[in-house]
């Protein structure tokens, strides 16, 4: 299904799941809409890092953030202790 959606919607998916493959599958998926606001992202991730329940994943739905912002997100993902899937699509406006 994910591959079909990628073909239809022209999404790119990045994930740190392989690095965290020893974790059991997530029971909860948290979807977060995102566009270029790193401060908001940092606050959201800081909040999630303090959760006592750890069987969740984050689907970061990105509407075309800049290359610099995407690079910072991926740097964070490399050190994060929960699964993040970054779904990025090109910003084509309305």
N, C-alpha and C positions, 0 to 999 in steps of 0.2 A: 504494500500500500504506500509506504513512504517513497519508494522509487517512482511509482506512478504519479504521486503528488509532485515530486521534484520535476518530472518531465512536463507536467501540465503548468505548474506555477513558476518554473525556473528558479528553484531554491538551491542554495548550497548548504550542506549540513556539515558542521564541525563538532567533534565530541571528544571528551576526555574519558569516555567510557572504557576504552581498551586499557588505559592506565589503571583504572579502578576495577578491573575484571574480577577480582577476588570478592567483591561485594555481591550480596544477593540482589536479585532484580528489585527495582523500585516498586513500591505499592502505590505511591502517589506521584503524579506528575503535576508540577506547578508551571503554568504558562505565564510568561512575563513579556508584555509588549515593550519594545525598545527601539529608540532612535537617537543615537549620538549623545546621550546624557550619561556620561561616565560617573558623575557624582551620585546620581540616583542608583545606578547599577551597583556601585560600591556599598551604598547603604543597604540595599536589598541583600546583597551577598553577605555582608557583615551580620545582618539579622539571621539569615539562614545558617550561618556558621555556628550560631549559639543554640540552635535547636537541639533538644535532647533526643527527639525521634530522628533517625538518620536514614530511613528507607524511603527516600524521595529522590526525584530527579528534577532538574530545571530545564525547561524548554524555553530558550531565549529567542523570541520571535522578532527578528531585527528587520526593519523596513529600510534597509539601504544605508546603514551608518558608513562613515568614511573609513578608508583603509587604516588610518592612524588609530581610530577607536577600535576597530576590529582587532588590530594587533594587540592592543592593551587587554581586550577581553580574552584573547587566546593566551596571553602571558598569564593572566589570572587563572585560566582553566588548567594550566600545567601544574599549578600548585594546590588547587582546590581539592578538598576531601570528599566532595559529593559529585555526582554525575551532572554535567551540564552539556546539553545539546544546543548548539548555536545554529539556528536556522536563519540564513541571510538571504534577502532578495534585493535585487537592484532597485534603487529609488527612482521610480518613474513618475512621481507626483500623482495627482488624481487621475 
